[in-house]
């Protein structure tokens, strides 16, 4: 019996990477507690687990007395002689528990502790395995998709991870065997096991995909300054070059659009506007509203960042976008509330603009998670025809 126990410990150490000493310590402590409860004793319990000599011994020590006043600590001489022929009054006697007496407690306790140890070790191993992948993009293989909820089970480095439906793109339509890129948002330490929070709607997925496809971004020559995204529909990304010899927009698009095309394909056709970042707020707002032409930008006074934009009459709908999408994304990208007016009907200088302003999502920070993935359902998948020009670099 002992040999089987120690062989099991050795197997766990080899296959699961769980230290035998760690398990022995846990089992010892648990058995002490179990013996105290079942035999109603105090701290006079001894547990010896010796893997070198394959020794497993559990004993209780009591003091031999003429009259027992504390049963959990004392024993009569007649009873003590059954355990030790040399027992004398006033001397301690060791009562070794036979396997048949202790077998049930030992088996149950060891089983529980080993299971707990395996869970803790696997959780620790997974934490170590994935700690360097947090905030990065990894490749996942779809194992199965739940028909009712739409949640997908994916495999990442031989670990099964759940990709919730609201963290998938509206056009994903995942199937078993699909290989997809996911963004690792966090490592979640659950009660039974460690898991990952992964997403395809997180806007930092865009940033990481550009870093993979565009060497200039990976090397730091081109910087991603801001991103605003309505996942599955459209994204605006503001880029800046630290070198006068490198066009940031051209670098992101790539030769014959190869780089941007690879990203769009991974995102199931999500449209991407690449705009040139500027430290001049008015110029940045003008760029952010592309592909619409902007005639002028006026920064409005006050503590709140707001502006008024004038566009040609035939560009008003393009500047606002389908269901206001273009203006909303521009507002999030720049951090400004934007009041868009046509050239033929500019607002009077003293008119209050608040009702017509496109608000900025105050809960959204640059390069941080989207606050409400459920809002994706409100997006219209049909894009305005004029948006086809959005991947053409601005001069």
C-alpha positions as CSV (number, residue, x, y, z in Angstrom):
1,X,0.0,0.0,0.0
2,X,2.8,2.4,1.0
3,X,4.7,1.6,-2.2
4,X,1.7,2.4,-4.3
5,X,1.2,5.7,-2.5
6,X,4.8,6.8,-3.0
7,X,4.8,5.7,-6.6
8,X,1.7,7.9,-7.2
9,X,3.6,10.8,-5.7
10,X,6.6,10.2,-8.0
11,X,4.3,10.0,-11.0
12,X,2.6,13.3,-10.2
13,X,6.0,14.9,-9.8
14,X,7.1,13.6,-13.2
15,X,4.0,14.1,-15.3
16,X,2.4,17.2,-13.7
17,X,5.5,18.9,-12.5
18,X,4.2,19.0,-8.9
19,X,6.8,18.7,-6.2
20,X,6.5,15.5,-4.1
21,X,7.7,17.5,-1.0
22,X,4.9,20.0,-1.6
23,X,2.3,17.3,-1.7
24,X,3.7,15.5,1.3
25,X,3.6,18.7,3.4
26,X,-0.1,19.2,2.3
27,X,-1.1,15.6,3.0
28,X,0.7,15.6,6.4
29,X,-1.1,18.7,7.6
30,X,-4.4,17.4,6.4
31,X,-4.0,14.0,8.1
32,X,-3.1,15.7,11.4
33,X,-6.3,17.7,11.2
34,X,-8.3,14.5,10.3
35,X,-6.8,12.5,13.2
36,X,-7.5,15.2,15.7
37,X,-11.2,15.2,14.6
38,X,-11.7,11.5,14.5
39,X,-9.8,10.5,17.6
40,X,-10.6,13.6,19.6
41,X,-6.9,14.4,20.4
42,X,-5.0,17.7,20.5
43,X,-1.4,18.4,19.4
44,X,-0.1,14.9,20.3
45,X,-0.4,13.6,16.7
46,X,2.6,12.6,14.7
47,X,2.6,11.9,10.9
48,X,5.8,10.7,9.2
49,X,5.8,10.4,5.4
50,X,9.3,9.3,4.3
51,X,9.5,8.7,0.5
52,X,13.2,7.6,0.7
53,X,12.4,4.6,2.9
54,X,8.7,4.3,1.8
55,X,7.6,4.8,5.4
56,X,4.1,6.0,6.2
57,X,3.4,6.2,10.0
58,X,0.7,7.9,11.9
59,X,0.8,7.9,15.7
60,X,-0.7,9.4,18.9
61,X,1.3,10.1,22.0
62,X,-0.3,9.9,25.4
63,X,1.0,10.0,29.0
64,X,0.5,6.9,31.2
65,X,-1.5,7.8,34.4
66,X,-3.3,5.9,37.2
67,X,-6.5,7.9,36.8
68,X,-7.4,9.4,33.4
69,X,-8.6,13.0,33.7
70,X,-7.9,14.2,30.1
71,X,-8.7,11.3,27.8
72,X,-7.2,12.9,24.7
73,X,-3.8,13.2,26.4
74,X,-3.8,10.4,29.0
75,X,-4.0,6.6,29.1
76,X,-4.3,4.0,31.8
77,X,-1.3,1.7,32.5
78,X,-3.2,-1.5,31.5
79,X,-4.1,0.0,28.1
80,X,-0.6,1.4,27.6
81,X,1.0,-2.0,28.1
82,X,-0.8,-3.2,25.0
83,X,1.2,-0.7,23.0
84,X,4.5,-0.8,24.9
85,X,5.5,-3.6,27.3
86,X,7.9,-1.2,29.0
87,X,5.2,1.4,29.7
88,X,5.3,3.0,33.2
89,X,3.1,5.6,35.0
90,X,4.3,9.1,34.2
91,X,6.0,8.1,31.0
92,X,4.7,8.8,27.4
93,X,3.5,5.9,25.2
94,X,3.2,6.0,21.4
95,X,0.1,4.5,19.9
96,X,0.7,3.6,16.2
97,X,-2.4,3.6,14.1
98,X,-2.7,0.5,11.9
99,X,-3.5,0.9,8.2
100,X,-6.9,-0.7,8.7
101,X,-7.7,1.9,11.4
102,X,-6.3,4.8,9.5
103,X,-6.8,3.7,5.9
104,X,-10.1,5.4,5.3
105,X,-9.0,8.7,6.6
106,X,-5.6,8.6,4.9
107,X,-7.1,7.6,1.5
108,X,-9.8,10.3,1.6
109,X,-7.4,13.0,2.8
110,X,-4.7,12.1,0.4
111,X,-7.1,12.0,-2.5
112,X,-8.5,15.4,-1.7
113,X,-5.1,17.0,-1.1
114,X,-3.6,15.6,-4.3
115,X,-6.5,16.8,-6.3
116,X,-6.2,20.3,-4.8
117,X,-2.4,20.2,-5.4
118,X,-2.9,19.3,-9.0
119,X,-5.3,22.2,-9.5
120,X,-3.0,24.6,-7.8
121,X,0.0,23.4,-9.7
122,X,-1.8,23.5,-13.1
123,X,-3.1,27.0,-12.3
124,X,0.4,28.1,-11.4
125,X,1.9,26.6,-14.5
126,X,-0.7,28.3,-16.7
127,X,-0.1,31.6,-15.0
128,X,3.6,31.3,-15.7
129,X,2.9,30.1,-19.2
130,X,0.7,33.0,-20.2
131,X,2.0,35.9,-18.1
132,X,4.1,37.1,-21.0
133,X,1.2,36.8,-23.4
134,X,-1.1,39.3,-21.7
135,X,-1.8,42.3,-23.9
136,X,-0.5,40.4,-26.9
137,X,-2.1,38.6,-29.9
138,X,-1.9,34.8,-30.0
139,X,-3.2,32.3,-32.5
140,X,-6.2,30.1,-31.3
141,X,-7.7,27.1,-33.0
142,X,-11.5,26.7,-32.7
143,X,-12.4,23.4,-31.0
144,X,-16.2,23.7,-30.9
145,X,-18.9,26.4,-31.0
146,X,-22.0,26.2,-28.7
147,X,-25.0,26.4,-31.0
148,X,-27.3,28.1,-28.4
149,X,-25.0,30.7,-26.9
150,X,-22.5,31.1,-29.8
151,X,-19.6,30.9,-27.3
152,X,-16.6,29.2,-28.8
153,X,-14.0,26.9,-27.1
154,X,-10.6,27.5,-28.6
155,X,-7.2,25.9,-28.0
156,X,-4.2,28.1,-27.1
157,X,-0.9,26.2,-26.3
158,X,-2.9,23.0,-25.6
159,X,-5.2,24.8,-23.2
160,X,-8.9,25.2,-23.8
161,X,-10.1,28.8,-23.5
162,X,-13.6,30.1,-23.8
163,X,-14.2,32.9,-26.3
164,X,-17.6,34.5,-25.5
165,X,-20.0,35.5,-28.2
166,X,-19.8,39.2,-27.4
167,X,-16.0,39.0,-27.7
168,X,-16.3,37.7,-31.3
169,X,-16.7,39.8,-34.4
170,X,-20.3,40.0,-35.8
171,X,-19.0,38.4,-39.1
172,X,-16.8,35.7,-37.5
173,X,-19.1,32.7,-38.0
174,X,-16.6,30.4,-36.4
175,X,-16.3,26.7,-37.3
176,X,-14.3,23.8,-35.8
177,X,-10.7,23.9,-37.0
178,X,-10.7,27.7,-37.8
179,X,-7.4,29.5,-36.8
180,X,-8.0,33.0,-35.5
181,X,-6.0,35.8,-33.9
182,X,-7.2,36.8,-30.4
183,X,-6.1,39.5,-28.0
184,X,-5.2,38.3,-24.5
185,X,-6.9,40.8,-22.2
186,X,-6.0,39.2,-18.8
187,X,-5.2,36.0,-16.9
188,X,-8.2,35.0,-14.7
189,X,-7.5,33.0,-11.6
190,X,-10.7,31.0,-11.1
191,X,-11.5,28.7,-8.2
192,X,-10.9,25.5,-10.0
193,X,-8.4,26.5,-12.7
194,X,-6.6,29.4,-14.4
195,X,-8.1,30.8,-17.6
196,X,-7.7,33.6,-20.0
197,X,-9.9,36.6,-20.9
198,X,-9.5,36.8,-24.7
199,X,-11.2,39.0,-27.3
200,X,-11.5,39.8,-31.0
201,X,-13.4,43.1,-30.3
202,X,-10.7,44.8,-28.1
203,X,-9.2,47.7,-30.0
204,X,-5.7,46.8,-29.0
205,X,-6.1,43.8,-31.3
206,X,-5.8,46.3,-34.1
207,X,-2.6,47.8,-32.7
208,X,-1.0,44.4,-32.3
209,X,-2.0,43.3,-35.8
210,X,-0.4,46.4,-37.3
211,X,2.8,45.7,-35.2
212,X,2.9,42.3,-36.8
213,X,2.3,43.4,-40.4
214,X,4.2,46.7,-40.4
215,X,7.9,46.5,-39.5
216,X,8.1,50.2,-39.1
217,X,5.6,50.1,-36.3
218,X,7.3,47.2,-34.6
219,X,10.7,49.0,-34.8
220,X,9.2,52.3,-33.5
221,X,9.8,54.3,-36.6
222,X,6.0,54.7,-37.0
223,X,3.9,55.2,-33.9
224,X,0.2,54.3,-33.3
225,X,-1.1,57.4,-31.5
226,X,-4.7,56.6,-31.1
227,X,-7.4,54.0,-32.1
228,X,-11.2,54.2,-32.1
229,X,-13.1,51.1,-33.1
230,X,-16.6,49.7,-33.6
231,X,-15.6,46.1,-33.9
232,X,-16.6,44.3,-37.0
233,X,-17.7,47.5,-38.7
234,X,-15.0,50.2,-38.8
235,X,-11.8,51.4,-37.2
236,X,-9.8,54.6,-37.3
237,X,-6.2,54.5,-36.4
238,X,-3.9,57.6,-36.1
239,X,-0.3,57.1,-37.0
240,X,2.8,59.3,-36.8
241,X,6.3,58.9,-38.3
242,X,9.5,59.7,-36.4
243,X,11.4,59.8,-39.7
244,X,10.9,62.4,-42.4
245,X,11.8,59.6,-44.9
246,X,8.9,57.3,-43.9
247,X,5.3,58.0,-44.8
248,X,3.3,56.5,-41.9
249,X,0.1,55.9,-43.9
250,X,2.0,54.4,-46.8
251,X,3.9,52.1,-44.5
252,X,0.7,50.9,-42.9
253,X,-1.0,50.2,-46.3
254,X,2.1,48.4,-47.7
255,X,3.0,47.7,-51.3
256,X,-0.2,47.3,-53.3
257,X,-2.1,47.4,-50.1
258,X,-0.7,44.0,-48.9
259,X,-0.3,44.9,-45.3
260,X,-3.7,46.5,-44.7
261,X,-5.3,43.7,-46.7
262,X,-3.9,41.0,-44.4
263,X,-5.3,42.8,-41.4
264,X,-8.7,43.4,-43.0
265,X,-8.9,39.7,-44.0
266,X,-8.2,38.7,-40.4
267,X,-10.9,41.0,-39.2
268,X,-13.5,39.6,-41.6
269,X,-13.7,42.7,-43.8
270,X,-13.8,45.3,-41.0
271,X,-13.0,48.7,-42.7
272,X,-9.9,50.6,-41.5
273,X,-9.2,54.3,-41.9
274,X,-5.6,55.2,-41.5
275,X,-5.2,58.8,-40.7
276,X,-2.2,61.0,-40.1
277,X,-1.8,62.2,-36.5
278,X,-1.0,65.8,-35.8
279,X,-0.1,67.7,-32.7
280,X,-2.2,70.5,-34.1
281,X,-5.7,69.6,-32.8
282,X,-7.5,71.3,-35.7
283,X,-5.4,69.5,-38.2
284,X,-5.8,66.2,-36.4
285,X,-9.6,66.7,-36.4
286,X,-9.6,67.4,-40.1
287,X,-7.6,64.2,-40.8
288,X,-9.8,62.2,-38.5
289,X,-12.9,63.0,-40.5
290,X,-11.5,61.5,-43.6
291,X,-12.6,60.4,-46.2
292,X,-14.7,63.6,-46.0
293,X,-13.2,66.9,-47.2
294,X,-13.0,69.5,-44.4
295,X,-13.0,73.2,-45.2
296,X,-12.3,74.5,-41.8
297,X,-12.1,73.6,-38.1
298,X,-12.8,76.0,-35.2
299,X,-11.9,75.0,-31.7
300,X,-14.6,76.3,-29.4
301,X,-13.8,78.1,-26.1
302,X,-14.6,76.6,-22.8
303,X,-13.2,73.9,-20.4
304,X,-14.7,71.1,-22.5
305,X,-12.9,70.1,-25.7
306,X,-15.3,70.9,-28.5
307,X,-15.0,72.1,-32.1
308,X,-17.1,73.2,-35.1
309,X,-16.3,71.8,-38.5
310,X,-17.4,73.1,-41.9
311,X,-17.6,70.7,-44.9
312,X,-18.8,71.2,-48.5
313,X,-22.6,70.6,-48.9
314,X,-22.0,67.4,-50.8
315,X,-19.7,66.0,-48.1
316,X,-22.0,66.5,-45.1
317,X,-23.4,63.0,-45.1
318,X,-20.0,61.5,-45.8
319,X,-18.5,63.4,-42.8
320,X,-21.2,62.3,-40.5
321,X,-21.3,58.7,-41.9
322,X,-23.9,56.0,-41.8
323,X,-25.8,56.4,-38.4
324,X,-23.1,59.0,-37.5
325,X,-20.4,56.4,-37.4
326,X,-17.6,58.4,-39.1
327,X,-18.2,61.4,-36.8
328,X,-18.4,59.2,-33.7
329,X,-15.1,57.4,-34.5
330,X,-13.4,60.8,-35.2
331,X,-14.7,62.2,-31.9
332,X,-13.3,59.2,-30.0
333,X,-10.0,59.3,-31.9
334,X,-9.4,63.0,-31.2
335,X,-11.1,63.4,-27.8
336,X,-13.2,66.3,-29.1
337,X,-16.9,66.8,-29.4
338,X,-17.5,67.6,-33.0
339,X,-20.2,69.9,-34.4
340,X,-20.4,69.3,-38.2
341,X,-22.0,71.9,-40.5
342,X,-22.4,72.2,-44.2
343,X,-20.8,75.2,-46.1
344,X,-24.2,76.7,-47.0
345,X,-25.5,76.6,-43.4
346,X,-22.8,77.5,-40.9
347,X,-23.8,78.1,-37.4
348,X,-24.0,81.7,-36.1
349,X,-21.1,82.7,-33.9
350,X,-23.3,83.0,-30.8
351,X,-25.3,79.7,-31.3
352,X,-25.0,77.1,-28.6
353,X,-23.7,74.0,-30.3
354,X,-24.3,71.3,-27.7
355,X,-27.3,69.7,-29.2
356,X,-25.6,69.0,-32.5
357,X,-22.3,67.9,-31.1
358,X,-21.1,64.3,-31.6
359,X,-20.2,63.3,-28.0
360,X,-17.0,61.6,-27.0
361,X,-17.4,58.4,-25.1
362,X,-16.0,59.5,-21.7
363,X,-15.5,56.0,-20.5
364,X,-13.2,55.1,-23.4
365,X,-9.5,55.7,-23.1
366,X,-7.0,55.5,-26.0
367,X,-5.7,52.0,-26.6
368,X,-8.0,50.5,-23.9
369,X,-10.9,48.0,-24.0
370,X,-14.2,49.0,-25.4
371,X,-16.6,49.6,-22.5
372,X,-19.7,48.1,-24.1
373,X,-19.3,45.2,-26.6
374,X,-23.1,44.8,-26.7
375,X,-23.3,48.1,-28.6
376,X,-22.0,46.3,-31.6
377,X,-25.5,45.0,-32.3
378,X,-26.5,48.6,-33.2
379,X,-24.1,48.9,-36.0
380,X,-25.2,48.9,-39.6
381,X,-23.1,46.5,-41.6
382,X,-23.7,48.4,-44.8
383,X,-21.1,51.1,-45.5
384,X,-21.6,54.2,-47.6
385,X,-20.2,53.7,-51.1
386,X,-18.0,56.7,-50.6
387,X,-16.1,54.9,-47.9
388,X,-14.4,52.7,-50.4
389,X,-11.8,55.4,-50.7
390,X,-10.9,55.2,-47.0
391,X,-7.8,53.1,-47.5
392,X,-6.2,55.5,-49.9
393,X,-3.4,57.5,-48.2
394,X,-4.0,61.2,-48.0
395,X,-1.5,63.5,-49.6
